[in-house]
């Protein structure tokens, strides 16, 4: 027998977005904010370019794959502990990354950072599905979050370059940690549990998902588009900075210009949803 949570999620849309957006923003920002300093990091961490490359690709891989793991856990434990716990891990990992001097340990804490971001995203999207799944606001929320995914690559490297030039590359990770703390302080008293309480355990049938036509249409389309972008994402610092000789700021501006078409397309996703019958 299912029961509603003790407290209901009755926030206005702007308040709800103020709780959700920071977690999506930070998870995306951590992907590429330090791209401008990637060529400097092998020497700073006494490691190879290959390991630094792994810190980029591994974060993306764990961020996505971790959601398969944290999804069932959030159904059992609840959305609130997954969101707040994941954000806490993200904060700890971010501050730790700013103190390290060894490439292997740096890679490990990038994995931890990605796991924390992945957990927070799962709890956030599960909350959206529960609260807004049958409401018209859902298309607005998903459109906005998709816009963030496109917008962050445009501003992330610029922000990272500005921070690095003025305060050093370690300050990039301290900034991520500080923003994570602010997001936690904002969400901690307000993020009510939305999981229905049940005496029965939910059976998770991944086979039904893998044989779902709609799942594959969305997955193949999205992965093709984003996969192409992330191939460029991973090799751009080496080519544009090391080989062409762009400065950190010049690289950031060149890189960000490629994200604008993604921003425009994602921003109109709600229109496509409403009119694409």
Order of alpha helices (4+ residues) and beta strands (2+ residues): alpha-alpha-alpha-alpha-alpha-alpha-alpha-alpha-alpha-alpha-alpha-alpha
